[in-house]
Amino acid sequence: QRQLVESGGGLVQPGGSLRLACAVSGFRLDFHAIGWFRQAPGKEREGVSCISSSDRSPYYVDSVKGRFTISRDNAKNTVSLQMNSLKSEDTAVYYCTVFRALKQDWGQGTQVTVSS
């Protein structure tokens, strides 16, 4: 069964850091592009970061450039998102995704709340 399970979310003060992890099963992760999306209340889901199967030229939405870092560990079938210098506008549910040929597979999401 293909499955993605996010973890690492929580409550953090502005300027703090969190590391999100996504455990992937049922995929050869090295065959696929991977990424993170987020959705805040009342807003559409937006792409935060993604990386190709070759790990070349990772994408970051402008609002997180220089603060977030995406990485993968193919041997462990995990995807991570290191988030530093967090801002209140980063508050959202964060979702891990695997890009397949005709669709994406999604995890259930993990809540990140940035508040003082």
Stockholm file with secondary structure:
# STOCKHOLM 1.0

chainA/1-116         QRQLVESGGGLVQPGGSLRLACAVSGFRLDFHAIGWFRQAPGKEREGVSCISSSDRSPYYVDSVKGRFTISRDNAKNTVSLQMNSLKSEDTAVYYCTVFRALKQDWGQGTQVTVSS
#=GR chainA/1-116 SS CCEEEEECCEEECTTCCEEEEEEEESSCGGGSEEEEEEECTTSCCEEEEEECTTCCSCEECGGGTTTEEEEEETTTTEEEEEECSCCGGGCEEEEEEEECSSCEEECCCEEEEECC
#=GC SS_cons         CCEEEEECCEEECTTCCEEEEEEEESSCGGGSEEEEEEECTTSCCEEEEEECTTCCSCEECGGGTTTEEEEEETTTTEEEEEECSCCGGGCEEEEEEEECSSCEEECCCEEEEECC
//
